[in-house]
Each structure stands twice: as C-alpha cells, then as structure tokens.
Amino acid sequence: MPTVRVLPAGDVLDVEAGESLMAAARRQGWRWPTICGGNGECGTCWMVVEQGAEHGSAVEAAERATLAKGMKADEPRARLACQIKVSGPMVVTRRSVKAPTREGITA
C-alpha cells in the first residue's frame, strides 16, 4: 500500500489502490480543505508534489482546468488531492491538513 508524507507536519497516510489521496485522507480521519467535496471543481485541495510525482495518476483535462484558474496556476508540481491517485511513495506539501490525534479527533 503506497504511503504519502504530508509536509510541513510530516504525517503519513496510506492510500489504497485506485483511491484518491483525499479519499484516503478522509477514510483515515484527516481533515483536508475542500469546498466542492472532492469533485475537482473548486481547487481548494491543491497540494505540491515534492517527491514521487511519477507515482501519481495522469493529470486529466478537468484537473488541469481547475488548477489553471487557481492560486497555484504557475506551479507545475501542483495537483488536486481529490483527483490524484497514488501508486507508490510520495511526499507532498499542503498546509491546513490535519491528521487525526490519538483520540481520533482532528487537531
């Protein structure tokens, strides 16, 4: 099962085959910013892939269009967490992501 380290916190999450990064985060109790609920329309879930981009699914036209109109339009490593599927280890940067605490409540 691929793992993704989310910086700057450094927390790690597991991603199942065929699952988007955001779906994996939600399944494990993480809080990941979104407005559209993971439909690839708002761009709020953007992140920057620091390492392991080769393990991410291809950027589809809809994701490309959403990224082009968002705040990361000039960042070629930007991806939407709700659209990318991960097949190997990856390191991403995204502030405002919260992993669950030991008690299961997001900080």
Z-matrix of the N, CA and C atoms (Angstrom, degrees):
N
C 1 1.442
C 2 1.536 1 108.37
N 3 1.324 2 118.07 1 124.22
C 4 1.460 3 120.79 2 179.84
C 5 1.528 4 112.61 3 -64.20
N 6 1.316 5 115.48 4 149.59
C 7 1.456 6 121.17 5 175.88
C 8 1.526 7 109.40 6 -118.47
N 9 1.326 8 115.08 7 149.43
C 10 1.459 9 121.88 8 177.43
C 11 1.523 10 107.81 9 -127.89
N 12 1.329 11 115.95 10 123.90
C 13 1.463 12 121.35 11 174.83
C 14 1.520 13 107.24 12 -92.34
N 15 1.321 14 116.41 13 128.63
C 16 1.456 15 122.10 14 -178.29
C 17 1.528 16 108.69 15 -106.98
N 18 1.329 17 115.41 16 114.70
C 19 1.464 18 122.15 17 178.17
C 20 1.524 19 109.58 18 -93.96
N 21 1.294 20 121.60 19 154.72
C 22 1.459 21 126.20 20 10.10
C 23 1.521 22 114.96 21 -84.56
N 24 1.327 23 118.75 22 -11.23
C 25 1.466 24 120.82 23 -176.35
C 26 1.522 25 112.37 24 -65.43
N 27 1.343 26 117.20 25 -35.65
C 28 1.453 27 120.76 26 -179.73
C 29 1.514 28 114.35 27 87.37
N 30 1.329 29 117.44 28 5.74
C 31 1.462 30 120.75 29 177.89
C 32 1.526 31 109.78 30 -68.91
N 33 1.330 32 116.57 31 151.89
C 34 1.459 33 122.69 32 -176.66
C 35 1.525 34 109.47 33 -119.93
N 36 1.336 35 115.46 34 138.58
C 37 1.460 36 119.50 35 174.24
C 38 1.514 37 110.11 36 -127.36
N 39 1.336 38 115.44 37 155.21
C 40 1.459 39 123.01 38 179.69
C 41 1.524 40 108.91 39 -97.62
N 42 1.334 41 116.15 40 138.67
C 43 1.464 42 121.30 41 179.84
C 44 1.522 43 108.71 42 -120.47
N 45 1.325 44 116.08 43 125.47
C 46 1.457 45 120.47 44 178.78
C 47 1.525 46 110.52 45 -80.68
N 48 1.311 47 116.72 46 157.39
C 49 1.462 48 122.43 47 179.78
C 50 1.526 49 110.52 48 -55.46
N 51 1.333 50 116.50 49 131.06
C 52 1.452 51 122.21 50 177.27
C 53 1.517 52 115.11 51 79.23
N 54 1.307 53 117.67 52 2.06
C 55 1.459 54 122.59 53 -176.83
C 56 1.530 55 109.81 54 -97.91
N 57 1.334 56 117.10 55 139.98
C 58 1.462 57 119.35 56 175.28
C 59 1.530 58 108.81 57 -73.03
N 60 1.308 59 115.63 58 158.09
C 61 1.462 60 120.22 59 179.13
C 62 1.523 61 110.52 60 -60.72
N 63 1.327 62 117.51 61 -41.46
C 64 1.461 63 120.09 62 179.20
C 65 1.525 64 111.53 63 -64.95
N 66 1.322 65 118.03 64 -40.69
C 67 1.463 66 121.07 65 178.31
C 68 1.530 67 110.24 66 -62.00
N 69 1.333 68 116.55 67 -40.17
C 70 1.465 69 120.64 68 178.07
C 71 1.524 70 110.33 69 -64.08
N 72 1.326 71 116.30 70 -42.64
C 73 1.462 72 120.55 71 179.42
C 74 1.531 73 110.71 72 -62.02
N 75 1.301 74 116.66 73 -46.32
C 76 1.473 75 120.65 74 179.54
C 77 1.526 76 111.07 75 -62.94
N 78 1.327 77 116.55 76 -43.09
C 79 1.467 78 121.01 77 -179.46
C 80 1.523 79 110.90 78 -58.60
N 81 1.339 80 116.55 79 -32.52
C 82 1.457 81 121.51 80 -177.47
C 83 1.529 82 112.86 81 -96.12
N 84 1.340 83 116.81 82 9.93
C 85 1.458 84 120.52 83 174.63
C 86 1.515 85 116.14 84 85.80
N 87 1.323 86 117.29 85 12.64
C 88 1.455 87 120.72 86 178.81
C 89 1.526 88 109.97 87 -78.08
N 90 1.320 89 115.19 88 156.10
C 91 1.456 90 121.37 89 170.74
C 92 1.526 91 107.34 90 -106.43
N 93 1.334 92 116.98 91 118.46
C 94 1.472 93 122.64 92 -179.74
C 95 1.523 94 106.82 93 -123.42
N 96 1.343 95 118.97 94 125.80
C 97 1.467 96 120.67 95 -176.42
C 98 1.532 97 113.06 96 -56.68
N 99 1.332 98 115.63 97 133.25
C 100 1.458 99 122.32 98 175.42
C 101 1.525 100 109.04 99 -160.38
N 102 1.298 101 116.11 100 151.21
C 103 1.462 102 121.87 101 173.29
C 104 1.524 103 109.04 102 -113.85
N 105 1.325 104 116.62 103 -41.28
C 106 1.474 105 121.12 104 -175.16
C 107 1.525 106 113.01 105 -85.38
N 108 1.322 107 117.72 106 -1.83
C 109 1.455 108 120.51 107 177.95
C 110 1.512 109 114.86 108 78.44
N 111 1.325 110 117.22 109 17.89
C 112 1.460 111 120.35 110 177.29
C 113 1.510 112 114.79 111 96.91
N 114 1.318 113 117.36 112 21.95
C 115 1.466 114 121.40 113 179.81
C 116 1.520 115 113.91 114 -92.92
N 117 1.325 116 118.12 115 1.57
C 118 1.462 117 121.50 116 178.28
C 119 1.510 118 113.86 117 75.14
N 120 1.330 119 117.94 118 19.32
C 121 1.452 120 121.42 119 -175.31
C 122 1.521 121 114.90 120 -103.16
N 123 1.333 122 118.40 121 -29.84
C 124 1.467 123 120.02 122 -172.31
C 125 1.527 124 113.42 123 -94.49
N 126 1.319 125 118.00 124 -30.29
C 127 1.463 126 121.13 125 -178.46
C 128 1.513 127 114.09 126 81.74
N 129 1.321 128 117.98 127 0.11
C 130 1.461 129 121.71 128 -177.02
C 131 1.525 130 112.80 129 -65.50
N 132 1.308 131 118.37 130 -25.96
C 133 1.465 132 121.86 131 -176.47
C 134 1.530 133 113.41 132 -87.74
N 135 1.330 134 117.05 133 12.47
C 136 1.467 135 120.31 134 -177.52
C 137 1.526 136 111.00 135 -53.82
N 138 1.305 137 114.16 136 154.32
C 139 1.467 138 122.64 137 175.72
C 140 1.520 139 106.94 138 -152.03
N 141 1.312 140 116.77 139 167.09
C 142 1.457 141 122.16 140 176.50
C 143 1.520 142 108.15 141 -112.83
N 144 1.320 143 116.71 142 125.20
C 145 1.465 144 121.48 143 178.90
C 146 1.529 145 107.94 144 -83.34
N 147 1.318 146 116.24 145 113.41
C 148 1.466 147 122.84 146 -178.06
C 149 1.524 148 111.47 147 -86.84
N 150 1.321 149 116.39 148 -40.64
C 151 1.468 150 122.37 149 -179.44
C 152 1.519 151 108.76 150 -143.75
N 153 1.312 152 116.23 151 147.17
C 154 1.451 153 121.36 152 174.24
C 155 1.514 154 114.99 153 85.85
N 156 1.324 155 117.96 154 20.80
C 157 1.464 156 120.59 155 -179.62
C 158 1.524 157 111.73 156 -56.60
N 159 1.321 158 116.41 157 -29.39
C 160 1.465 159 120.34 158 179.81
C 161 1.530 160 112.10 159 -66.35
N 162 1.327 161 116.73 160 -13.87
C 163 1.462 162 121.59 161 178.55
C 164 1.520 163 112.48 162 -95.44
N 165 1.327 164 117.10 163 5.82
C 166 1.458 165 120.99 164 178.73
C 167 1.517 166 110.92 165 -98.59
N 168 1.325 167 115.82 166 150.26
C 169 1.465 168 120.36 167 176.46
C 170 1.523 169 109.93 168 -64.06
N 171 1.322 170 116.26 169 162.05
C 172 1.466 171 121.34 170 179.74
C 173 1.531 172 110.44 171 -65.16
N 174 1.315 173 115.22 172 149.10
C 175 1.461 174 120.62 173 176.05
C 176 1.527 175 108.21 174 -77.69
N 177 1.322 176 116.01 175 118.93
C 178 1.461 177 121.54 176 179.05
C 179 1.531 178 109.20 177 -84.97
N 180 1.325 179 116.66 178 166.21
C 181 1.466 180 122.40 179 -176.42
C 182 1.529 181 112.48 180 -57.81
N 183 1.323 182 117.84 181 -41.97
C 184 1.466 183 120.85 182 -178.04
C 185 1.530 184 111.06 183 -64.60
N 186 1.326 185 116.83 184 -42.44
C 187 1.468 186 120.43 185 177.97
C 188 1.520 187 110.24 186 -64.74
N 189 1.311 188 116.67 187 -44.09
C 190 1.461 189 121.31 188 178.82
C 191 1.528 190 110.71 189 -58.18
N 192 1.330 191 117.29 190 -43.82
C 193 1.469 192 121.60 191 -179.78
C 194 1.526 193 111.08 192 -64.51
N 195 1.328 194 117.56 193 -42.07
C 196 1.463 195 120.93 194 179.69
C 197 1.520 196 110.50 195 -65.60
N 198 1.326 197 117.23 196 -43.31
C 199 1.462 198 120.36 197 178.71
C 200 1.527 199 111.49 198 -64.62
N 201 1.318 200 117.56 199 -36.57
C 202 1.467 201 121.93 200 -177.29
C 203 1.524 202 112.48 201 -64.50
N 204 1.317 203 117.82 202 -26.43
C 205 1.458 204 119.41 203 -178.71
C 206 1.524 205 112.72 204 -100.90
N 207 1.322 206 116.97 205 3.49
C 208 1.460 207 120.92 206 -176.78
C 209 1.510 208 113.72 207 -101.93
N 210 1.318 209 114.60 208 -175.70
C 211 1.456 210 121.08 209 -175.62
C 212 1.532 211 113.17 210 -71.16
N 213 1.308 212 118.82 211 -11.99
C 214 1.467 213 122.01 212 178.51
C 215 1.532 214 111.39 213 -108.40
N 216 1.313 215 117.38 214 26.74
C 217 1.464 216 122.12 215 -177.19
C 218 1.528 217 112.51 216 -59.16
N 219 1.320 218 117.51 217 -30.88
C 220 1.465 219 120.93 218 -178.22
C 221 1.525 220 113.83 219 -96.02
N 222 1.311 221 117.22 220 9.57
C 223 1.465 222 121.57 221 -178.81
C 224 1.528 223 109.02 222 -107.40
N 225 1.344 224 117.77 223 105.47
C 226 1.466 225 120.35 224 -176.55
C 227 1.525 226 114.65 225 -66.20
N 228 1.325 227 117.76 226 -17.89
C 229 1.473 228 120.60 227 179.79
C 230 1.525 229 112.34 228 -91.19
N 231 1.335 230 117.65 229 0.72
C 232 1.464 231 120.97 230 -178.48
C 233 1.520 232 111.07 231 -71.80
N 234 1.317 233 115.13 232 140.61
C 235 1.467 234 122.73 233 176.40
C 236 1.519 235 108.29 234 -142.13
N 237 1.322 236 116.30 235 162.12
C 238 1.462 237 121.64 236 174.28
C 239 1.523 238 108.23 237 -96.59
N 240 1.316 239 116.80 238 126.77
C 241 1.467 240 121.05 239 -179.68
C 242 1.523 241 111.53 240 -62.66
N 243 1.323 242 117.29 241 -27.79
C 244 1.466 243 120.06 242 -178.92
C 245 1.522 244 112.53 243 -78.01
N 246 1.318 245 117.68 244 -12.29
C 247 1.465 246 120.68 245 -177.05
C 248 1.520 247 113.45 246 -110.33
N 249 1.312 248 117.79 247 -31.49
C 250 1.465 249 120.27 248 -175.30
C 251 1.532 250 111.14 249 -75.86
N 252 1.302 251 114.47 250 134.91
C 253 1.465 252 122.09 251 173.24
C 254 1.528 253 106.16 252 -111.29
N 255 1.302 254 116.97 253 139.72
C 256 1.454 255 122.77 254 -170.26
C 257 1.528 256 110.53 255 -112.73
N 258 1.338 257 116.03 256 130.78
C 259 1.463 258 120.02 257 -179.69
C 260 1.529 259 113.26 258 -114.43
N 261 1.333 260 117.59 259 0.29
C 262 1.459 261 121.74 260 -179.67
C 263 1.513 262 109.70 261 -162.32
N 264 1.326 263 118.06 262 -179.30
C 265 1.455 264 121.14 263 -176.03
C 266 1.530 265 112.17 264 -61.22
N 267 1.327 266 114.60 265 143.48
C 268 1.459 267 120.31 266 -176.85
C 269 1.525 268 108.82 267 -148.83
N 270 1.329 269 115.24 268 150.40
C 271 1.459 270 122.30 269 173.00
C 272 1.520 271 106.71 270 -124.80
N 273 1.337 272 116.23 271 127.87
C 274 1.458 273 121.17 272 -179.50
C 275 1.520 274 109.64 273 -128.50
N 276 1.325 275 115.67 274 158.02
C 277 1.457 276 121.03 275 174.30
C 278 1.515 277 108.81 276 -115.71
N 279 1.323 278 115.65 277 127.78
C 280 1.460 279 121.45 278 174.55
C 281 1.517 280 108.56 279 -161.53
N 282 1.307 281 116.08 280 112.15
C 283 1.458 282 120.63 281 174.70
C 284 1.525 283 108.66 282 -73.18
N 285 1.283 284 117.44 283 164.42
C 286 1.471 285 124.83 284 177.88
C 287 1.519 286 113.20 285 73.90
N 288 1.317 287 118.20 286 11.52
C 289 1.465 288 121.57 287 174.13
C 290 1.522 289 106.33 288 -95.41
N 291 1.313 290 115.87 289 133.96
C 292 1.463 291 120.23 290 -177.75
C 293 1.518 292 110.57 291 -123.56
N 294 1.324 293 115.01 292 121.16
C 295 1.468 294 120.69 293 173.95
C 296 1.525 295 108.01 294 -80.48
N 297 1.323 296 117.51 295 155.09
C 298 1.465 297 118.96 296 178.39
C 299 1.521 298 111.02 297 -67.53
N 300 1.319 299 115.65 298 150.89
C 301 1.455 300 120.73 299 175.14
C 302 1.527 301 108.25 300 -81.19
N 303 1.280 302 116.94 301 177.95
C 304 1.465 303 120.20 302 179.17
C 305 1.523 304 112.29 303 -61.19
N 306 1.310 305 116.51 304 -29.61
C 307 1.456 306 120.85 305 -179.91
C 308 1.523 307 111.37 306 -81.06
N 309 1.363 308 117.53 307 -2.49
C 310 1.452 309 120.90 308 178.78
C 311 1.513 310 114.14 309 88.38
N 312 1.326 311 116.75 310 5.83
C 313 1.463 312 120.93 311 179.73
C 314 1.521 313 108.07 312 -106.76
N 315 1.338 314 117.09 313 131.75
C 316 1.459 315 118.99 314 179.11
C 317 1.512 316 110.36 315 -68.36
N 318 1.303 317 113.91 316 139.65
C 319 1.473 318 120.09 317 -178.86
C 320 1.510 319 111.30 318 -75.34
